[in-house]
Amino acid sequence: MSIKKIVRTLRRLQQVSVRIAGQEHLAEDPLTPAAKAILDALDLTAQ
């Protein structure tokens, strides 16, 4: 797998933290099967 493909696949993953009425909320995109496979192969976990 090329670095270009890895970057394109993982670039879509985003995480945002917002504060609403004084409470912190975290929203994130779900992992796609391709992104999960890449992270598993790299022995990394999504945070």
Secondary structure as UniProt FT lines:
FT   HELIX           3..11
FT   STRAND          15..20
FT   TURN            21..22
FT   STRAND          23..28
FT   HELIX           33..41
FT   TURN            42..43
//
